[in-house]
């Protein structure tokens, strides 16, 4: 699949923003602290930027509101509805913390539940597609949610320096890494449900191979569904993703625990947060680039 940067930005930033929203909604932070107010603003900015980026992937962004009407059957529509339904209470919760130094438990818990459901709906946009074998697995929403939580707790640790948040961030990063390794190993041993033989219905004759392309020029399907990435390059990028997105942040978190609270620990965690963000960007690029749509059997 073509790795559109709008989708990479959307899934990465919104996932990180909702992860931080979950931590804030659970009430770990003192609403009177300046760091708490900055954390709320950061979360809102990440979520808003991600959602705006997603509009650029639409053919007619001005008609995006119409996608909300198909929530009964479309995960994309459900994701949009949940994003709006979550953004409102979370914005109210942020307003109370920023302007009134208050934490409302009801709004916080609604924000937590809404954030989890929004990330789940986002993951199911891809996980529900039977035409893409690598995505169509329960591991896809597990990876999305675990990375969202891991990034959220990592960011929260950067703002607060609380030991409990740092420990949870390490645990969640390890969980996300294990889930992604299992997800990737599944791809390596995956037997495609759709093959050139089943797609053409000629499998009873024998092995089917392409004799001539159906089009002399590229079209929408070949551009969007037929992206190719060399295996050796993909392997290197996965290593970069894991090192930058998981290993370095865990090392930084452990170092911060040793240093305790203070500016050096916060600087280390800030670098770790940036490293994690870059690692997830690479991971999401590969998530799209390595996916093979069944329609490519005809090309």
Beta strands, then each sheet from edge to edge (+ up, - down):
end
